[in-house]
C-alpha cells in the first residue's frame, strides 16, 4: 500500500536532513581533531550531541507534518 509511491514518502526534507547530519559530523570531526585538552573533546561531543538532537527533532516534526497532510487527503474507512 505505502510502497506505491516511495518518492512521496521520502519528502524534500530527507535530503536536507542528510546534508545537515553531514555538516554536523564534519564540524564535530574537525573539533575533535583540533582539541588540545580532554575537556575540549568533551565540549565538542556535547555540542555535537545537542546539534544532532535538535536536527533530528526538527526532521521528525517535518515528517509528522507530511504524514498528517497525506492522512488528511485520505478518507476514513
Biopython code that builds the backbone (N, CA, C, O; Angstrom):
import numpy as np
from Bio.PDB.StructureBuilder import StructureBuilder

atoms = [
    (1, "UNK", "N", (0.824, -1.192, 0.000)),
    (1, "UNK", "CA", (0.000, 0.000, 0.000)),
    (1, "UNK", "C", (0.872, 1.261, 0.000)),
    (1, "UNK", "O", (0.763, 2.080, -0.913)),
    (2, "UNK", "N", (1.735, 1.430, 1.013)),
    (2, "UNK", "CA", (2.553, 2.642, 1.065)),
    (2, "UNK", "C", (3.759, 2.554, 0.152)),
    (2, "UNK", "O", (4.449, 3.555, -0.038)),
    (3, "UNK", "N", (4.039, 1.385, -0.424)),
    (3, "UNK", "CA", (5.163, 1.254, -1.342)),
    (3, "UNK", "C", (4.817, 1.727, -2.748)),
    (3, "UNK", "O", (5.685, 1.747, -3.621)),
    (4, "UNK", "N", (3.560, 2.110, -2.983)),
    (4, "UNK", "CA", (3.160, 2.546, -4.313)),
    (4, "UNK", "C", (3.913, 3.791, -4.750)),
    (4, "UNK", "O", (4.222, 3.942, -5.932)),
    (5, "UNK", "N", (4.211, 4.676, -3.822)),
    (5, "UNK", "CA", (4.868, 5.942, -4.149)),
    (5, "UNK", "C", (6.046, 6.167, -3.209)),
    (5, "UNK", "O", (5.941, 6.974, -2.284)),
    (6, "UNK", "N", (7.165, 5.476, -3.420)),
    (6, "UNK", "CA", (8.282, 5.606, -2.481)),
    (6, "UNK", "C", (8.877, 7.002, -2.442)),
    (6, "UNK", "O", (9.368, 7.426, -1.396)),
    (7, "UNK", "N", (8.848, 7.726, -3.549)),
    (7, "UNK", "CA", (9.438, 9.070, -3.542)),
    (7, "UNK", "C", (8.606, 10.038, -2.717)),
    (7, "UNK", "O", (9.145, 10.956, -2.099)),
    (8, "UNK", "N", (7.318, 9.840, -2.705)),
    (8, "UNK", "CA", (6.456, 10.717, -1.920)),
    (8, "UNK", "C", (6.774, 10.569, -0.436)),
    (8, "UNK", "O", (6.710, 11.543, 0.314)),
    (9, "UNK", "N", (7.114, 9.360, -0.014)),
    (9, "UNK", "CA", (7.395, 9.131, 1.393)),
    (9, "UNK", "C", (8.726, 9.740, 1.810)),
    (9, "UNK", "O", (8.898, 10.103, 2.974)),
    (10, "UNK", "N", (9.664, 9.858, 0.888)),
    (10, "UNK", "CA", (10.962, 10.435, 1.226)),
    (10, "UNK", "C", (10.836, 11.914, 1.564)),
    (10, "UNK", "O", (11.467, 12.384, 2.511)),
    (11, "UNK", "N", (10.043, 12.644, 0.816)),
    (11, "UNK", "CA", (9.851, 14.055, 1.090)),
    (11, "UNK", "C", (11.091, 14.876, 0.772)),
    (11, "UNK", "O", (12.176, 14.336, 0.558)),
    (12, "UNK", "N", (10.914, 16.166, 0.747)),
    (12, "UNK", "CA", (12.040, 17.039, 0.425)),
    (12, "UNK", "C", (12.974, 17.212, 1.611)),
    (12, "UNK", "O", (14.134, 17.586, 1.437)),
    (13, "UNK", "N", (12.478, 16.942, 2.820)),
    (13, "UNK", "CA", (13.311, 17.161, 3.997)),
    (13, "UNK", "C", (14.344, 16.056, 4.194)),
    (13, "UNK", "O", (15.288, 16.231, 4.965)),
    (14, "UNK", "N", (14.183, 14.917, 3.510)),
    (14, "UNK", "CA", (15.131, 13.810, 3.697)),
    (14, "UNK", "C", (16.532, 14.215, 3.244)),
    (14, "UNK", "O", (17.507, 13.962, 3.951)),
    (15, "UNK", "N", (16.639, 14.831, 2.087)),
    (15, "UNK", "CA", (17.943, 15.278, 1.607)),
    (15, "UNK", "C", (18.513, 16.376, 2.474)),
    (15, "UNK", "O", (19.712, 16.403, 2.752)),
    (16, "UNK", "N", (17.662, 17.272, 2.896)),
    (16, "UNK", "CA", (18.078, 18.364, 3.764)),
    (16, "UNK", "C", (18.601, 17.810, 5.093)),
    (16, "UNK", "O", (19.604, 18.292, 5.618)),
    (17, "UNK", "N", (17.928, 16.812, 5.625)),
    (17, "UNK", "CA", (18.354, 16.190, 6.882)),
    (17, "UNK", "C", (19.717, 15.528, 6.708)),
    (17, "UNK", "O", (20.600, 15.680, 7.552)),
    (18, "UNK", "N", (19.884, 14.794, 5.611)),
    (18, "UNK", "CA", (21.160, 14.109, 5.363)),
    (18, "UNK", "C", (22.299, 15.120, 5.231)),
    (18, "UNK", "O", (23.394, 14.894, 5.746)),
    (19, "UNK", "N", (22.043, 16.233, 4.540)),
    (19, "UNK", "CA", (23.075, 17.270, 4.418)),
    (19, "UNK", "C", (23.377, 17.883, 5.778)),
    (19, "UNK", "O", (24.533, 18.166, 6.092)),
    (20, "UNK", "N", (22.346, 18.087, 6.580)),
    (20, "UNK", "CA", (22.539, 18.649, 7.919)),
    (20, "UNK", "C", (23.378, 17.741, 8.798)),
    (20, "UNK", "O", (24.272, 18.202, 9.508)),
    (21, "UNK", "N", (23.085, 16.436, 8.749)),
    (21, "UNK", "CA", (23.856, 15.468, 9.529)),
    (21, "UNK", "C", (25.309, 15.473, 9.072)),
    (21, "UNK", "O", (26.223, 15.457, 9.897)),
    (22, "UNK", "N", (25.523, 15.494, 7.764)),
    (22, "UNK", "CA", (26.892, 15.506, 7.237)),
    (22, "UNK", "C", (27.642, 16.747, 7.717)),
    (22, "UNK", "O", (28.808, 16.659, 8.100)),
    (23, "UNK", "N", (26.980, 17.893, 7.698)),
    (23, "UNK", "CA", (27.626, 19.133, 8.136)),
    (23, "UNK", "C", (27.975, 19.068, 9.622)),
    (23, "UNK", "O", (29.066, 19.471, 10.024)),
    (24, "UNK", "N", (27.048, 18.559, 10.436)),
    (24, "UNK", "CA", (27.299, 18.448, 11.872)),
    (24, "UNK", "C", (28.477, 17.516, 12.135)),
    (24, "UNK", "O", (29.319, 17.804, 12.986)),
    (25, "UNK", "N", (28.541, 16.406, 11.414)),
    (25, "UNK", "CA", (29.637, 15.461, 11.623)),
    (25, "UNK", "C", (30.977, 16.029, 11.156)),
    (25, "UNK", "O", (32.013, 15.755, 11.762)),
    (26, "UNK", "N", (30.958, 16.814, 10.088)),
    (26, "UNK", "CA", (32.204, 17.458, 9.645)),
    (26, "UNK", "C", (32.726, 18.402, 10.723)),
    (26, "UNK", "O", (33.916, 18.393, 11.039)),
    (27, "UNK", "N", (31.831, 19.220, 11.288)),
    (27, "UNK", "CA", (32.242, 20.154, 12.340)),
    (27, "UNK", "C", (32.759, 19.399, 13.564)),
    (27, "UNK", "O", (33.753, 19.788, 14.177)),
    (28, "UNK", "N", (32.063, 18.312, 13.906)),
    (28, "UNK", "CA", (32.457, 17.514, 15.071)),
    (28, "UNK", "C", (33.841, 16.900, 14.867)),
    (28, "UNK", "O", (34.689, 16.974, 15.757)),
    (29, "UNK", "N", (34.070, 16.304, 13.715)),
    (29, "UNK", "CA", (35.368, 15.684, 13.447)),
    (29, "UNK", "C", (36.486, 16.713, 13.466)),
    (29, "UNK", "O", (37.582, 16.445, 13.959)),
    (30, "UNK", "N", (36.206, 17.878, 12.933)),
    (30, "UNK", "CA", (37.198, 18.949, 12.937)),
    (30, "UNK", "C", (37.509, 19.384, 14.367)),
    (30, "UNK", "O", (38.671, 19.584, 14.721)),
    (31, "UNK", "N", (36.470, 19.531, 15.187)),
    (31, "UNK", "CA", (36.676, 19.950, 16.573)),
    (31, "UNK", "C", (37.466, 18.907, 17.354)),
    (31, "UNK", "O", (38.336, 19.250, 18.155)),
    (32, "UNK", "N", (37.163, 17.640, 17.122)),
    (32, "UNK", "CA", (37.884, 16.559, 17.806)),
    (32, "UNK", "C", (39.360, 16.569, 17.398)),
    (32, "UNK", "O", (40.249, 16.404, 18.234)),
    (33, "UNK", "N", (39.602, 16.764, 16.115)),
    (33, "UNK", "CA", (40.976, 16.744, 15.612)),
    (33, "UNK", "C", (41.795, 17.902, 16.184)),
    (33, "UNK", "O", (42.988, 17.751, 16.447)),
    (34, "UNK", "N", (41.156, 19.053, 16.375)),
    (34, "UNK", "CA", (41.881, 20.231, 16.842)),
    (34, "UNK", "C", (41.859, 20.407, 18.363)),
    (34, "UNK", "O", (42.454, 21.347, 18.887)),
    (35, "UNK", "N", (41.176, 19.508, 19.067)),
    (35, "UNK", "CA", (41.079, 19.623, 20.528)),
    (35, "UNK", "C", (42.454, 19.408, 21.158)),
    (35, "UNK", "O", (43.180, 18.480, 20.800)),
    (36, "UNK", "N", (42.790, 20.273, 22.089)),
    (36, "UNK", "CA", (44.088, 20.183, 22.760)),
    (36, "UNK", "C", (43.970, 19.570, 24.158)),
    (36, "UNK", "O", (44.963, 19.112, 24.723)),
    (37, "UNK", "N", (42.751, 19.564, 24.714)),
    (37, "UNK", "CA", (42.578, 19.055, 26.076)),
    (37, "UNK", "C", (41.432, 18.050, 26.113)),
    (37, "UNK", "O", (40.624, 17.958, 25.189)),
    (38, "UNK", "N", (41.393, 17.306, 27.204)),
    (38, "UNK", "CA", (40.306, 16.348, 27.399)),
    (38, "UNK", "C", (38.967, 17.073, 27.485)),
    (38, "UNK", "O", (37.954, 16.595, 26.973)),
    (39, "UNK", "N", (38.977, 18.230, 28.136)),
    (39, "UNK", "CA", (37.739, 18.990, 28.275)),
    (39, "UNK", "C", (37.252, 19.498, 26.915)),
    (39, "UNK", "O", (36.046, 19.543, 26.671)),
    (40, "UNK", "N", (38.157, 19.871, 26.047)),
    (40, "UNK", "CA", (37.780, 20.327, 24.709)),
    (40, "UNK", "C", (37.111, 19.205, 23.919)),
    (40, "UNK", "O", (36.179, 19.444, 23.151)),
    (41, "UNK", "N", (37.594, 17.983, 24.114)),
    (41, "UNK", "CA", (36.977, 16.825, 23.446)),
    (41, "UNK", "C", (35.553, 16.638, 23.965)),
    (41, "UNK", "O", (34.623, 16.438, 23.183)),
    (42, "UNK", "N", (35.389, 16.703, 25.277)),
    (42, "UNK", "CA", (34.049, 16.557, 25.859)),
    (42, "UNK", "C", (33.121, 17.674, 25.396)),
    (42, "UNK", "O", (31.965, 17.419, 25.057)),
    (43, "UNK", "N", (33.616, 18.901, 25.378)),
    (43, "UNK", "CA", (32.785, 20.025, 24.931)),
    (43, "UNK", "C", (32.353, 19.838, 23.487)),
    (43, "UNK", "O", (31.209, 20.128, 23.137)),
    (44, "UNK", "N", (33.258, 19.356, 22.647)),
    (44, "UNK", "CA", (32.919, 19.105, 21.242)),
    (44, "UNK", "C", (31.827, 18.052, 21.147)),
    (44, "UNK", "O", (30.901, 18.178, 20.345)),
    (45, "UNK", "N", (31.936, 17.004, 21.974)),
    (45, "UNK", "CA", (30.928, 15.941, 21.954)),
    (45, "UNK", "C", (29.569, 16.484, 22.380)),
    (45, "UNK", "O", (28.567, 16.220, 21.716)),
    (46, "UNK", "N", (29.518, 17.239, 23.477)),
    (46, "UNK", "CA", (28.228, 17.738, 23.973)),
    (46, "UNK", "C", (27.588, 18.691, 22.971)),
    (46, "UNK", "O", (26.373, 18.667, 22.777)),
    (47, "UNK", "N", (28.392, 19.516, 22.343)),
    (47, "UNK", "CA", (27.854, 20.420, 21.326)),
    (47, "UNK", "C", (27.306, 19.620, 20.139)),
    (47, "UNK", "O", (26.231, 19.917, 19.618)),
    (48, "UNK", "N", (28.067, 18.600, 19.722)),
    (48, "UNK", "CA", (27.651, 17.730, 18.618)),
    (48, "UNK", "C", (26.336, 17.017, 18.959)),
    (48, "UNK", "O", (25.436, 16.917, 18.126)),
    (49, "UNK", "N", (26.246, 16.529, 20.189)),
    (49, "UNK", "CA", (25.041, 15.816, 20.617)),
    (49, "UNK", "C", (23.827, 16.734, 20.579)),
    (49, "UNK", "O", (22.767, 16.347, 20.087)),
    (50, "UNK", "N", (23.979, 17.938, 21.092)),
    (50, "UNK", "CA", (22.859, 18.887, 21.117)),
    (50, "UNK", "C", (22.424, 19.256, 19.695)),
    (50, "UNK", "O", (21.229, 19.300, 19.404)),
    (51, "UNK", "N", (23.383, 19.520, 18.816)),
    (51, "UNK", "CA", (23.045, 19.856, 17.431)),
    (51, "UNK", "C", (22.339, 18.688, 16.744)),
    (51, "UNK", "O", (21.380, 18.889, 15.999)),
    (52, "UNK", "N", (22.813, 17.470, 16.997)),
    (52, "UNK", "CA", (22.204, 16.292, 16.385)),
    (52, "UNK", "C", (20.776, 16.095, 16.873)),
    (52, "UNK", "O", (19.878, 15.796, 16.086)),
    (53, "UNK", "N", (20.572, 16.262, 18.168)),
    (53, "UNK", "CA", (19.223, 16.101, 18.725)),
    (53, "UNK", "C", (18.270, 17.151, 18.175)),
    (53, "UNK", "O", (17.122, 16.842, 17.856)),
    (54, "UNK", "N", (18.735, 18.387, 18.063)),
    (54, "UNK", "CA", (17.877, 19.450, 17.527)),
    (54, "UNK", "C", (17.513, 19.189, 16.075)),
    (54, "UNK", "O", (16.364, 19.378, 15.673)),
    (55, "UNK", "N", (18.489, 18.754, 15.289)),
    (55, "UNK", "CA", (18.231, 18.475, 13.882)),
    (55, "UNK", "C", (17.254, 17.305, 13.731)),
    (55, "UNK", "O", (16.347, 17.352, 12.900)),
    (56, "UNK", "N", (17.443, 16.260, 14.535)),
    (56, "UNK", "CA", (16.539, 15.112, 14.468)),
    (56, "UNK", "C", (15.123, 15.508, 14.869)),
    (56, "UNK", "O", (14.160, 15.092, 14.224)),
    (57, "UNK", "N", (14.984, 16.306, 15.923)),
    (57, "UNK", "CA", (13.657, 16.739, 16.355)),
    (57, "UNK", "C", (12.965, 17.531, 15.251)),
    (57, "UNK", "O", (11.777, 17.332, 14.995)),
    (58, "UNK", "N", (13.692, 18.414, 14.604)),
    (58, "UNK", "CA", (13.116, 19.199, 13.504)),
    (58, "UNK", "C", (12.714, 18.290, 12.352)),
    (58, "UNK", "O", (11.645, 18.457, 11.766)),
    (59, "UNK", "N", (13.575, 17.326, 12.028)),
    (59, "UNK", "CA", (13.297, 16.408, 10.932)),
    (59, "UNK", "C", (12.040, 15.581, 11.218)),
    (59, "UNK", "O", (11.191, 15.413, 10.343)),
    (60, "UNK", "N", (11.926, 15.067, 12.444)),
    (60, "UNK", "CA", (10.766, 14.255, 12.792)),
    (60, "UNK", "C", (9.488, 15.089, 12.811)),
    (60, "UNK", "O", (8.417, 14.600, 12.452)),
    (61, "UNK", "N", (9.602, 16.334, 13.225)),
    (61, "UNK", "CA", (8.442, 17.228, 13.211)),
    (61, "UNK", "C", (7.984, 17.464, 11.773)),
    (61, "UNK", "O", (6.787, 17.447, 11.490)),
    (62, "UNK", "N", (8.938, 17.684, 10.867)),
    (62, "UNK", "CA", (8.604, 17.872, 9.450)),
    (62, "UNK", "C", (7.947, 16.622, 8.870)),
    (62, "UNK", "O", (6.978, 16.711, 8.115)),
    (63, "UNK", "N", (8.485, 15.459, 9.232)),
    (63, "UNK", "CA", (7.915, 14.210, 8.720)),
    (63, "UNK", "C", (6.507, 13.986, 9.247)),
    (63, "UNK", "O", (5.645, 13.516, 8.505)),
    (64, "UNK", "N", (6.253, 14.314, 10.516)),
    (64, "UNK", "CA", (4.907, 14.149, 11.066)),
    (64, "UNK", "C", (3.933, 15.081, 10.358)),
    (64, "UNK", "O", (2.783, 14.712, 10.121)),
    (65, "UNK", "N", (4.379, 16.274, 10.023)),
    (65, "UNK", "CA", (3.533, 17.186, 9.246)),
    (65, "UNK", "C", (3.193, 16.604, 7.890)),
    (65, "UNK", "O", (2.064, 16.730, 7.416)),
    (66, "UNK", "N", (4.170, 15.965, 7.265)),
    (66, "UNK", "CA", (3.947, 15.324, 5.969)),
    (66, "UNK", "C", (2.946, 14.177, 6.103)),
    (66, "UNK", "O", (2.063, 14.014, 5.261)),
    (67, "UNK", "N", (3.090, 13.387, 7.164)),
    (67, "UNK", "CA", (2.164, 12.282, 7.414)),
    (67, "UNK", "C", (0.747, 12.812, 7.598)),
    (67, "UNK", "O", (-0.205, 12.252, 7.054)),
    (68, "UNK", "N", (0.611, 13.879, 8.354)),
    (68, "UNK", "CA", (-0.717, 14.450, 8.605)),
    (68, "UNK", "C", (-1.334, 14.998, 7.329)),
    (68, "UNK", "O", (-2.539, 14.864, 7.116)),
    (69, "UNK", "N", (-0.514, 15.619, 6.471)),
    (69, "UNK", "CA", (-1.046, 16.126, 5.197)),
    (69, "UNK", "C", (-1.541, 14.983, 4.318)),
    (69, "UNK", "O", (-2.603, 15.081, 3.704)),
    (70, "UNK", "N", (-0.771, 13.901, 4.260)),
    (70, "UNK", "CA", (-1.167, 12.750, 3.443)),
    (70, "UNK", "C", (-2.425, 12.108, 4.022)),
    (70, "UNK", "O", (-3.341, 11.753, 3.281)),
    (71, "UNK", "N", (-2.468, 11.958, 5.350)),
    (71, "UNK", "CA", (-3.641, 11.366, 6.004)),
    (71, "UNK", "C", (-4.891, 12.188, 5.765)),
    (71, "UNK", "O", (-5.978, 11.637, 5.590)),
    (72, "UNK", "N", (-4.743, 13.505, 5.755)),
    (72, "UNK", "CA", (-5.901, 14.379, 5.580)),
    (72, "UNK", "C", (-6.551, 14.193, 4.215)),
    (72, "UNK", "O", (-7.748, 14.435, 4.059)),
    (73, "UNK", "N", (-5.783, 13.773, 3.243)),
    (73, "UNK", "CA", (-6.318, 13.586, 1.889)),
    (73, "UNK", "C", (-7.045, 12.250, 1.754)),
    (73, "UNK", "O", (-7.791, 12.052, 0.795)),
    (74, "UNK", "N", (-6.841, 11.334, 2.693)),
    (74, "UNK", "CA", (-7.450, 10.019, 2.612)),
    (74, "UNK", "C", (-8.779, 10.004, 3.338)),
    (74, "UNK", "O", (-8.981, 10.733, 4.310)),
    (75, "UNK", "N", (-9.676, 9.175, 2.860)),
    (75, "UNK", "CA", (-10.973, 9.064, 3.518)),
    (75, "UNK", "C", (-10.908, 8.018, 4.621)),
    (75, "UNK", "O", (-10.072, 7.116, 4.585)),
    (76, "UNK", "N", (-11.797, 8.145, 5.599)),
    (76, "UNK", "CA", (-11.879, 7.174, 6.686)),
    (76, "UNK", "C", (-12.519, 5.901, 6.164)),
    (76, "UNK", "O", (-13.325, 5.934, 5.234)),
    (77, "UNK", "N", (-12.154, 4.781, 6.768)),
    (77, "UNK", "CA", (-12.784, 3.510, 6.396)),
    (77, "UNK", "C", (-13.500, 2.939, 7.577)),
    (77, "UNK", "O", (-14.099, 1.868, 7.477)),
]
sb = StructureBuilder()
sb.init_structure("model")
sb.init_model(0)
sb.init_chain("A")
sb.init_seg("    ")
for serial, (resi, resn, name, xyz) in enumerate(atoms, 1):
    if name == "N":
        sb.init_residue(resn, " ", resi, " ")
    sb.init_atom(name, np.array(xyz, "f"), 0.0, 1.0, " ", f" {name:<3s}", serial, name[0])
structure = sb.get_structure()
